[in-house]
Amino acid sequence: MTHPSPVPTLSARPGPADFFQGLGLLGRAWSLIFRTPRLLRLSTLCAVVTLVALGGLFALVWMYTPQLLGWMWTRPEAWYGQAVWYVLLVLMFLVLLVVGANVVLPLVLAPLQDPLSELTEEQCGGYTPPPFRLGAFTQGLVTGVAHTLARVLFLVLGLALLFPLNLIPVLGNTAWTVLGTGWTVLWLAGEHLAAPMTRHQYPFAEVRRVMRQRWLLCLGFGAGVYVLLWVPLLNSFFLPVAVVGGTLLYRGLLAVGNVPPPPAGK
């Protein structure tokens, strides 16, 4: 059975529908993974590693979040103060878990991200993965890990700049949670759009330009990936779906001319 091209049909200009098109990339990614045996095998391997990593991360965040909040704001004695304190505890736990997942998982699964992205592009057509060469593989692995580290540091830097808000009792913690979540959502979109673009040797300035131009599209995609983290069992496929979705986003933007052809002609 011949399936239509998985490349999303995007408008050439930004518009209100961009957010929902960004969200729709997750469904397109799921469909492509489950109808492509090689993608499914590689995604299943990622899911097993992800499940173990998320379990360990959950335990650590569960253990240390109360201590972190207690350091910033001692738990009140009054019942109404305690109610607010516990609400903030839950919000901080959720933010730290998401941030931790986006720091740990890309680093642990860095060797599998480029193969996932290449297989996705192969299914899109007009692309053939280069033949395996140990030297090229090693170089690509080192470059991929280095770029992942740089992007993770960018995420942490943004959250660190927002962190002093926590020094403002109650409202500051809430503001940090809301703004930190928004920053993480946009970072998720940038992280998984940058991965295929880096593989094609685009400068990061080009990624930033595209995100500014199509910010609502990227926001929808990032929000969908963020929500996926909270769906039990399905969240073990968090990274494969994000990598495949980010690659489809890149190919969709390339098709409508929002992204120029790869500088290296790859």
N, C-alpha and C positions, 0 to 999 in steps of 0.2 A: 504494500500500500504506500503510495506517495503522499507525503505530508507537505503542506505549504511551508514556505520559508519561515523560520522562527523569527526573522528580523522584524521588529515592531515597526508599524507604519506611524511615524510621528509627523506632526506638522512642522514646517520649516520655521515658523515663528512661534514665540511663546504665547500661551493663552491660558484661560482658567481651567481648561480640561487637562493641562499638563500634570497636575497633581494626581489625577485618577489614572492617567496613562502610566505614570511612575509606579503607582500601586499595582497596576495590571502586569507589570514586568515579572512579579513574583509568580503569578499563575502561569505565565508563559515559560518561565524557567522550570517550574515543576513539571509541566507537560513535556518539555524537551528532555529533561533528565530521565523521566520514566519511559519514554519511547526510544531512548538511545542506550543500548546495552552497555557500551563502554563508559558513557557518562554515569550510568547507574552504578556500575561496579566501583568506579573511582569515588563517587559520592557516598556509597555505602562505607567504604574504607574511612573516608573523612568523618562520617557520622559516628562510627565506633570510637575513633580517637576523640571526637568532640564530646561524646557522652561521658567518657572518663574524665576529661578535662573539666567539663562543667560541674560534674559531681564534686571534684576536689575544690573547685573555686567556690561553689555554693557553701561548702562546709567552712571554708576560711572566712568568707564574708559574713556568714551567720554568727561566727564566733567573735569577730572583732568589731563589727559595726556598733554594738552597744557601747564598747569602750571608746570608740572614736567620737560618738555623739556626746557621751558623758564628759569627755575632755573639753568639748566646745560649750556644752550647756549641761550643768549638773541637773539630774532629774529632780523636779520640784516635789514638794511634800503634798501640796494641795491636789485633790483628785482631778480638777479641771486642768491644772498644769501638767499633770502626768498624762492626761488624755492627749494633749497637744504633743507632748514629748514622744509618746508612742507612735503617733501619726507621722511625725518627722523621722522616727526611727525606721518605719516601714519604707518611707520615701527614700531615705538615704541608702537603705539596704538595696532597693531596686536599682538606684542609679549606680551604686558601686558594683553591683553584679553585672550590669550591662557594660560598664566601662571595663571591668576585669575581663569579661568575655571578649571584648574587642581588642584587648591588649594581649591576652594569652593565646587565643585561638589562631589569629593570623600568624603568630610566631611559630606555634607548634605545627601548623599545617602549611607553612610557607612552601615546602617542597612540592605540594600537590596543587597549589593554586594555578601556576602557569599551565600544567597539563590539562586541568579542567577548562581553563579559558581557551586554550588552543583547540580542544575537542569541540567546544561550543562554536568557535569561529568556523571550524571545518563544516559543521552542520549548517551554518549560515550561507555557505557557498562563497566562492571567490577567494578561498584561502586554503593553503595546504601546509600543515605543520612541517617544519624543517626536519630532516632525518636526524636520528639520535646520534650525537657525538659526545663522548664523555667530557671533553674539554668545554664544549659549548654548554652542556648541561651543568657542569660545575660553576662556570662563569655566571650562567643564568640564575642558579640557585643562590650564589653569593650576592648577586645584584638584587634579586628578589627579597632576600632577607634584609639587606641593607636599606632598601626602599621601604619595606614594611616597618622596620624600626624607626625610620625617619617619620613616617606617617603616624605611627603610634605616639611618638614624642610630640607631634603636632597636636594630637588629641589631648594628651596629658597637659601640655602647655596651656591650651585653652581652658581646661578645667581648673588648672592651678591659678590662672588669672581671675577666675570667678570665685575661687575658694574663700577669699577674705569676706565675702558676703555672709559666711557662716558666723562671723563675729557679731553680726547684728542679731540679737535674740529673736527667735520665732520667725519673723518676716524674712530675715536674711537666709535662714535655712530653706524656707520655701522658695525664695528667689533663686538660690543656688540650684535647687532641684529642678525647677522649671527651665532655667536658662541652660543648665548642664545637660538636660535631656534634649533641648533643641540643638545645642552644639553637637551632641553625640549623633543625632539623627542626620544632620548635614554632613558630619564627618564620615558616617557610614556610606553615604552616597559617594562622597569624594574618594574614599578608600577603594571602593569596588569599581568605580569608573577609572580611577588612576591605574589600577592593576593592568588591564589590557593596553591602555595607552602607553604605560611605561614599557611594556613588552615590545611595542612598536616604536619605541624611542622618541615619543613626544616629550617635550620639556614640560615640567610641572606647571609652568606659567600657562600652558595651553589648557591644562585641566582646570585651573582656576578661572580662566576666561570662559570656558564652556559652562562651568557651574554658575558663574554670575549671569550669563545669558539665559540659561535654562534652569534657574534656581528652583522654580516650582516643580518642575519635572523631577529634579534631583531630590527635592524634599519629599515628594510622594514615594519615590523608590526607597529612600532612607527610612521613612516612617514604616513602610511595609517590612523591611528587614528588621527594624527595631521590634515591632510587634511579634514577629516570628519567634524571637527569643523567648517569649512568654507562653508559647503553645507547647505543652508537654509532649514529648516524643518527637514531634515535628522539629523542635528546636535543635535536635541533634544534626539536622540537615541544614542548619543555619548558614554555615560557611559555603557549602556547595551551591545552595540557592542564591546566595549573595554574589558569588563569583560568576555564576552563569548569568544571573540577572544583570550584573554590571557589564558583562561582555555584550549582552544583547542591547543594553543601553548605548554602549559605544558604537555598535554596528548601526543602530537606528539613527543616531546623530550623524554618523558618517554618511549614511544613505541620503539624508536631506541636506547635507552640506554644512551643518553646524560645526562639524569637525573636518579639517582638511585631510587629504590623503596622508598616510604615514610618511614622515620625513625620510625614512630609510627605504621607502618603497616596498615595505614588507607586507 
